[in-house]
Amino acid sequence: MLRLYEGVPEEQASALLGIAVERIRTVCDRSVATMRGTRSPTARWGRTRRSRAAP
């Protein structure tokens, strides 16, 4: 979100976080899609989260 909110370039965010530029793009794309509601949130390793029904 720093990249979108502050207008930080992908390369600068990558250097600050110590991760690849491609990873910055992937995380940003997934975050925006989740906020827009076009992608459902997933847990790690690709498993989908399931909400538990109230007892």
N, C-alpha and C positions, 0 to 999 in steps of 0.2 A: 504494500500500500504506500510505502514511502515513495516508490517510483511514480505512482500515479498522483498522489496528493501533492508532493513537493516538486514533481517534474524532474526527478533524478534520472539521468540516462541509464539504460540497462548496464552498460559497461562499468559505470561508476558504482552502481548498486552491487554488481558482481564483485568488484574489487573490495568494496567495503565489507561484504559478507563472506568473502573468500570462497565463492561457489561459481560454477560455470555460468556464462551468459545464457546458455540454453535453459538452465535450471530456473533462472530468473524469469524468463519468458513463460515457461511451463507453469510455474507457481502463480504468476500474474494472470495468465489465461484462465486457469482453474478457479482462482479467487473471484475474478470478474464474472465468470459463468455461474458460479454458485450464488453470488449476490443478485444476479439478474434472474435467478430461478430457472435457468436453462440447463443446469447440471445439478443433480442431487449430491449432497455431501457424501463422501465415502470415508470409511475408516482406512487405516493403513493396509497395505497389501491387497487392495482392491475389493475388500469385502464391504458390502453396504451396511450402513447403520440401521438398526431397527429400533423403533421406539417401543418401549414397554407400555402396555396398557395399565392403567391405574388399578390397584387391587380393589 
